[in-house]
Amino acid sequence: MKSLLLPPHPKERRIVFKNAWTQGYTPDIDCYLQHGGYEELKKAIVMKPGEIIDEVKKSNLRGRGGAAFPCGVKWGFIRHDDGKPHYITCNGDESEPGTFKDRYILHNDPHQLLEGMAIAAFALNVHLAYIYIRCEFPKAAGIVTKAIEEARARGFLGKNILGSGFDLEIYVHQGAGAYICGEETSLIESIEGKRPYPRIKPPYFPAVLGLYMSPTIVNNVETFCHVKQIFKIGSDEYSNEELLAEMTASFLSGVAGIEQKIITSSAAYLQGWLKKMKADPKLIIQVSSRAQKAADYILHYQNDDPG
Ligand SMILES: Cc1cc2nc3c(=O)[nH]c(=O)nc-3n(C[C@H](O)[C@H](O)[C@H](O)COP(=O)(O)O)c2cc1C
């Protein structure tokens, strides 16, 4: 199948999408293991949960679901030993017209997502997690379900993960087919089997009163993949400004959702889009200050046209 992604720009460092677009890369676990799969889970599972959260805080990882909320700060809202069950729900609703970054990961690199979720679950004392996939993505649901089975069979999920004593089950939950299901409290209602009406905040912040009224972390598909990558390259390097190019590209694809090629991180392409965005006040409003900072960085360094 022809990849939707273009090859990286010479100045681009591809992170989460590094393997997925490569010729011959497949979503099965053997291929993932050949590319360093689950090595970061092995590192994280011998750390203290608080150390993992600190690394994510230091990395400055921003959520990729649209609001760019700092991931480590969100995780910090969970009290490890509050005696309550904690949950993770991965948001794979991706209903914004024209967006496809999460589907691309679900189809091509599902184990990267599972590894990121397993690291998060260990850090947050979570033993039950859901991946909410919009019902219009049946192929993605099948691929991810198969990946979960493979990971369980190899000891990366299920009971006593990698001999650590930590247990985690992940289930796919297929969405209810409404755009609002992507909003985190609606998504939680939907998993609970109800109509996806949003809950009122306060008091229903998911980290306090989430799934089954228990502390719940909702993160986007791509956000969890970045968690894996933080432990691969280290939070210092990850937070380096140079990595913003890829982040901006996917972020813009998330908020703007306008055209498929934007995810290629082509700096010249981004440059063009930024011009359009600046010309259109309705669009520029949606660009966070961080995305703008990254965009400025690209504009500063990008003088050549990759063609
Ligand atoms: C109407 C609406 C639709 C949303 N749709 C999505 C979506 O499809 N995918 C997503 O990850 N976040 C979506 N969000 C944001 C989520 O509520 C939530 O902030 C996000 O999943 C948190 O993940 P992050 O911190 O990793 O970005 C939506 C928000 C609103 C208000």
The ligand as an SDF file (V2000), in Angstrom:
LIG
                    3D

 31 33  0  0  0  0  0  0  0  0999 V2000
  -15.9620   18.7010   20.6220 C   0  0  0  0  0  0  0  0  0  0  0  0
  -14.6260   18.1110   20.9790 C   0  0  0  0  0  0  0  0  0  0  0  0
  -14.1470   17.0570   20.2240 C   0  0  0  0  0  0  0  0  0  0  0  0
  -12.9020   16.4860   20.5520 C   0  0  0  0  0  0  0  0  0  0  0  0
  -12.4330   15.4580   19.7790 N   0  0  0  0  0  0  0  0  0  0  0  0
  -11.2390   14.8930   20.1080 C   0  0  0  0  0  0  0  0  0  0  0  0
  -10.7430   13.7980   19.3470 C   0  0  0  0  0  0  0  0  0  0  0  0
  -11.3450   13.3460   18.3680 O   0  0  0  0  0  0  0  0  0  0  0  0
   -9.5600   13.2530   19.7160 N   0  0  0  0  0  0  0  0  0  0  0  0
   -8.8470   13.7290   20.8130 C   0  0  0  0  0  0  0  0  0  0  0  0
   -7.7970   13.1730   21.1360 O   0  0  0  0  0  0  0  0  0  0  0  0
   -9.3020   14.7660   21.5270 N   0  0  0  0  0  0  0  0  0  0  0  0
  -10.4700   15.3500   21.2120 C   0  0  0  0  0  0  0  0  0  0  0  0
  -10.9410   16.3870   21.9760 N   0  0  0  0  0  0  0  0  0  0  0  0
  -10.1580   16.7850   23.1630 C   0  0  0  0  0  0  0  0  0  0  0  0
  -10.4550   15.8700   24.3470 C   0  0  0  0  0  0  0  0  0  0  0  0
  -11.5710   16.3800   25.0690 O   0  0  0  0  0  0  0  0  0  0  0  0
   -9.2660   15.7860   25.3030 C   0  0  0  0  0  0  0  0  0  0  0  0
   -8.8590   17.0720   25.6630 O   0  0  0  0  0  0  0  0  0  0  0  0
   -8.0670   15.0330   24.7300 C   0  0  0  0  0  0  0  0  0  0  0  0
   -8.4170   13.7540   24.2810 O   0  0  0  0  0  0  0  0  0  0  0  0
   -6.9860   14.9190   25.7810 C   0  0  0  0  0  0  0  0  0  0  0  0
   -5.8530   14.2930   25.2250 O   0  0  0  0  0  0  0  0  0  0  0  0
   -4.4290   15.0060   25.1890 P   0  0  0  0  0  0  0  0  0  0  0  0
   -4.2220   15.6490   26.5330 O   0  0  0  0  0  0  0  0  0  0  0  0
   -3.4810   13.9000   24.9260 O   0  0  0  0  0  0  0  0  0  0  0  0
   -4.4950   16.0200   24.1000 O   0  0  0  0  0  0  0  0  0  0  0  0
  -12.1620   16.9870   21.6540 C   0  0  0  0  0  0  0  0  0  0  0  0
  -12.6590   18.0520   22.4080 C   0  0  0  0  0  0  0  0  0  0  0  0
  -13.8800   18.6220   22.0550 C   0  0  0  0  0  0  0  0  0  0  0  0
  -14.3820   19.7710   22.8860 C   0  0  0  0  0  0  0  0  0  0  0  0
  1  2  1  0
  2  3  1  0
  2 30  2  0
  3  4  2  0
  4  5  1  0
  4 28  1  0
  5  6  2  0
  6  7  1  0
  6 13  1  0
  7  8  2  0
  7  9  1  0
  9 10  1  0
 10 11  2  0
 10 12  1  0
 12 13  2  0
 13 14  1  0
 14 15  1  0
 14 28  1  0
 15 16  1  0
 16 17  1  0
 16 18  1  0
 18 19  1  0
 18 20  1  0
 20 21  1  0
 20 22  1  0
 22 23  1  0
 23 24  1  0
 24 25  2  0
 24 26  1  0
 24 27  1  0
 28 29  2  0
 29 30  1  0
 30 31  1  0
M  END
$$$$
